[in-house]
Amino acid sequence: MTTAEPTSADVIRPPDVWRGPVPADEAWTRPYWEALRRHELSIQRCRACGAWQHPPVVACPSCGSDDLAFQPTAGRGEIYSVTVCHREFGLQFGVPWVGAYVTLDEGVRVATNIVNCTVDDVAIGLPVSVVYQDYDDIELTLAFFELAEGAAR
Amino acid sequence: MTATDGFRGRVVIAGVGYSDLGKDTGRSEASLTIDAVRAALDDAGLTAADVDGLSPWPSRQGADTFSGPPLSLIQRSLGLQLRYWQAGGEGAAQLSGVINGAQAIAAGAADVVVTWRTVIAQPRAKKVAARPVNVETWHENGFLAPHGVAAMSPKWALLAARFLYETGQTPDDLAAVVLNNRANAQRNPRAAWYGTPLTVDDYYASPIISTPLRIVDCDMPVDASVAIVLARADRAGDLRHAPAHIEATAGTPGPQTEPELASADLVRDTSWHNGQLLWKLTDLRPGDVDVAELYDGFSFQTLMWLEGLGFCGRGESGAMVREGGGVALCTDGGQLGVGRYHGLEKVAQAARQLWGDAGDMQVEGAEVAVAAVGSGSRGGAILLTR
């Protein structure tokens, strides 16, 4: 652990420098990460039937089409599950940090961290919106989420 | 598929064996494994010369401390003449070795198959000057690891939180599993927590790791190996134990369960999916089961299996454990009581219960036992009968 004993009043901020894990450069996920660099949360979508998929697939499970492309989402959703973690587990975020799955309005689920709030503010079902954090030295942008305007427990 | 297409009458659990178990035994994975395999063959009344198949999970795939010893190292050390061998990380998680081995026997590819699971508590890696920075992560983990939720505790905490939310249960229901298993461990001298009971106050005094999970909701890493010998049922005359038949197995993901992000119904994956599948392969029903050795790497997983296998309704599992009665649960103390043996010991304990060989842990008259492992996207269940 790198921080003093946390208090629940601390507002969790995205780290300024990223030393945690990074995605490997892989062809099937590259469009997702390239879009984040442009501050777009892009998700794979079937051009034949419109179904969204995350993580990406190589054929559409809904209709069988191979005609798949990444498309920007609205970057909004709600918290599907959330955990307040009191150990770093290699993330180098400082503790406590908040891990979450967010269900996007488009229907797919992404893994993220909830930031710009305290650990007491987070709960399943709260509306959230994306915030982008650039780590230019390693050419990486991560998509964090913050509570949407007016969200309250 | 009808019930008669299951394993019944074709494959038995012939013997089980254990290595020493401890926080830091100083032993290699291979040496622990050899001890467990020899003990299991002894228990079965067989020798290495009888073995013609190996089917562990997952076996060494690279430089890691998760996978156990290389298959070939065990095969060479025991001088085995094999007709069948397989290992690998995909499949029904910790039940893969048993299920694949049993399928090989049922198909006539082997007569006696040995499977094992060997775990080491502490990486014996050399000390490094600085923590690794910007470690690359691959495949689906590339979407999880940068947000910290590929690590086991946060990953399973997210599932636990959603499970409690959807089923209207609370940390009291998690505590029920921890207390049940720790109490059972007091009858198991092999258990890491033998001699260390736990009260409900102890439970709530235990530090939070990742909400809703406290440290006592997580199993403790240990060094341990368990081995199981599977045999053709018509070899039963050569065996020391009365047969413990494999009645049915289930161990597949649902159509969209890999990885966690893609599942339409994360809470019901694995336990519910494989629960449904298992009961289609047998005429037995949850009410026929005397002993349930259900996965408890984390406490909530036991609750998910109780509901998924149909021992109770959705949201009723915590109360079922708290009130007791019904099926005997995690009779060896589970991983929360024994230590992180990582699943296969559940099958061994289920077999011992059917043999009447479970000592102070024995459930009188046990005739049907189920073991189940895993949660999220991977796991499985196995039904045994006397």
Interface residues (C-beta under 8 A of the other chain):
Chain A: W18 R19 G20 P21 V22 P23 A24 E26 T29 Y32 Q53 H54 P55 P61 Y80 S81 V82 T83 V84 C85 H86 R87 F89 G90 L91 Q92 F93 W97 G99 A100 Y101 V108 R109 V110 A111 T112 N113 I124 I138 L142
Chain B: R131 V133 N134 V135 E136 T137 W138 H139 E140 G142 F143 L144 A145 P146 H147 G148 V149 A150 A151 S153 P154 A157 L158 L159 A160 A161 R162 Y165 P207 I208 I209 S210 T211 P212 L213 P255 Q256 P259 E260 L261 A262 L266
